[in-house]
Structures are given as structure tokens and as C-alpha cells.
Amino acid sequence: MKPWSVIFDIDGVIVDSEQLHFEVLKNLQPEATYGITPEELIGLSLEETLLHIGIGSAQHAEITRQIIDAYKAELGARYLRPGISALIQHLVSNQISFGFVSTAPRDICLANIATLGLTQTYPLISGDDMERTKPYPDPYLAMLQRLGASPEQTLVIEDTDIGIQSAISAGIRQVYAWPHALSGMEHYTRAYQVIRNLNEIDILEDLLVCRVS
């Protein structure tokens, strides 16, 4: 039997960044975002977000660059979700494989991961890496292959319904939903469990205890 692996979504799981994304977008595109709520953009890729607010594809490259630059300038460790840094350090210490899957551009993913202060790189599948991203299974299938992991021995932490659908469609059963302040429009009906904090993932706690002992 293969050892367990853990896959993390990034925005909303590693960093509580959804409001920051929205504020950056609103500051850069005040007219296009008028009447738009941050909740309706959660889970969308940046390209999908720009289309949703009516920005033509010809402008995407320049606006994307502006968004990434402004976002990185504001981001910091204060946006890390409670307990996530300690959990990942435990995974590193116990040599449990893990990776990150996101619909966001690679530059934003790397900036978010950098807030963890890790001393080496870990597998990442970003929105730039896949032709089809969430809710399709492709990014999670790619990460399973990258980690050499089996879906039966993998757990996922997500914050959106489309992310949960993506992981489940890749054959992963243990997909945990971790809501945040802007998760009001998510339903989480397909999640293995909805958690309020990371300590509620019993199998992860057991796994770390077993590895430590």
C-alpha cells in the first residue's frame, strides 16, 4: 500500500486571500466590478474572473500583470490561515508527501506559498499548467501522478465546490471543505467532511502520530 499524501488548494486554504484578490481587482477595475460581490468570484480562475466582469480577452494579459503585481505587493504572512503553517511543517518533518493545486496563475501561487517560509520547493499545479482546470479532474490527476500517490491514500483540503468536484472526479474520496468568511455561496454537499479547523481531520492527526512514533 502506498503511503498517504496530502494535496492543498491555495487561495482560501493556505492563505485567506479571497478578499484581497477582490480588493485588488476592484481598485484596478472599479467600473467593471461595480455591483459584483467577492463571493461570486470565488473558485474562478483569473481569466474566468475577467470574463465574468466583462473584460475582453485582448486586455487580459496587461490587466493580469497589473493584478499580480498589486496582489504580491500586499500579500504577507498575516494572510496565512490558522494552523496551516504548523501542519505543513509537521508534514515536512514526518516526510509525508504533499503538493499544491490551484486555478491561479503560477506567479500568484508561488507568492502565496512563499508566505509559508518553506526552505525547499514542493510540487505545484497552477492554472497556467493545465488546459482544463477545476472543476475538471485534470489538475488533481496531474498532482497524483507528480506525487506518485493513489487517490485512495490521498486527502485534499479545499474551500470551493468546484475544487471539491475536481478532486472527487480524480477519484479522491477524502476531500475536506474548510470554509472561510467568504464561503457563503458554497454548499459542500460532496465534501467528505466540512471542518471548522484543521484539528478536525482525524485521519491526518492519526497519520502524524503514527509517523512520529
PyMOL commands that set and color helices and strands:
alter all, ss='L'
color gray80, all
select helices_A, chain A and resi 18-28+38-41+46-52+57-74+77-79+84-93+106-114+127-129+138-147+151-153+161-169+198-200+202-212
alter helices_A, ss='H'
color red, helices_A
select strands_A, chain A and resi 5-8+97-101+124-125+154-158+174-177+193-194
alter strands_A, ss='S'
color yellow, strands_A
deselect
rebuild
show_as cartoon
